[in-house]
Amino acid sequence: MVKTYPDKLQIIIKNLISNAYRYTDRGHIRISWGKGDRGFYIIVEDTGRGMDEKELSKIFNRFYRGKESPGRGIGLSIVSELVDILNGKIDVRSSPGKGTVFTVEFESS
């Protein structure tokens, strides 16, 4: 069991899925969840354009917009802040041209 705020969790999931959709022209978006080592996890994985290390290091900064980004640069900063508020952990892996994987973990109660 994980005690959390459903409205905040919904915002996290919505932002991660909408980003995956926005940056995946072809291929797939996979969403998975379950019980892991720390507790509950959510993974949003895509085969989109991916990011290099330089871009990846900035994606949680408020108002940072990546190359060709149609957004305002606040979605992932909100995700990061909400994960912190919920005492969770977020990890991101990405490769240019291959896609991105976001993993969010929350400790079990």
N, C-alpha and C positions, 0 to 999 in steps of 0.2 A: 504494500500500500504506500502511496505517495500522497502526502498532504500538500496541496498547492492551491493556487487561485486559478480557476478555470478561465476567467477572462484574460488573464495575463498569458496563460499557456496557449490560448487561442490566437493571440496576437503573434506570439513567437512562431507558431506553426504556419499561420497565414503568411507572414513575411518571408519565411524560408521557402515555402512552396511557390509564392508569387515570383520571387527572385529566380528560382530554378526554372519556372515556366518562361520568364522573360528572356533568359539567356540560353535556352535550349531550342535551337532551330530544328534539330532532328535528333533522333535517338530516343532516350527515355528519361523519365523522372521516376525515381523509386522512393517510396516512403515506407519506413519500417519502424517498429517500436517493440518494446518488450522489456524483460527483466535482464539486467546485466550485472557486472561485478559490483558497481557502486549502488545500484538501485534500478530505477526506470530510465530507459533511454529512448530517444527519438532520432532517427537518421533520415535526412533528406539528401538524396544523391541524384546528380544529373550528369548527362553526357554533353553538356553545353560547351561554351567557348573556353571555360576555365580561366585561371589567373596565374600570373607569375608571382614570384616571391615579393617583389617590390609592391605590387598592387595588394597582395594578400595581407601584407603587414599594416595596411591602412583601412581595410574594409569596415572595421568597427568604429572608426573615427566619425563623429557627427559631421555631416555635410560633405563627406568625401564621396566623390562620384568617380567611378571607374571609366575607362575608355568606353565610349559609345553608350554611356548610361543615360537612359531617359528619365531616371528617378531624381529625387531631390537629395539623396545622400543621407537619409535619416533612418531608413528601415532596419539596416543591420546594426546601427548603433542602438536603436530601441531594443532589438533582440538581445544584444549583449547586456544592456542595462537590466532588462527584465529577468534574464537568466541569473544575473548577480543578485537581484532582489529575492529571487526564489531559491537562493543558495545552491544554484546549479553550476554546471561547467559546460562550456561550449568549445568545441574543437572544429577546425576546418582544415581540410586538405584539398589541394587543387593543382591541376596541371594544365597549362595552356593547350587548347585543342582537344582535351580529353574529358574535362568536366570538373565538378566540385562535389565534395561530400561534407555536409555539416552534421556533426554529432552533438546532441544536447543530452546531458545526463543530470538526473536528480537523485539525491540520496533517498533511500527508503525510510519510512517513518518507523 
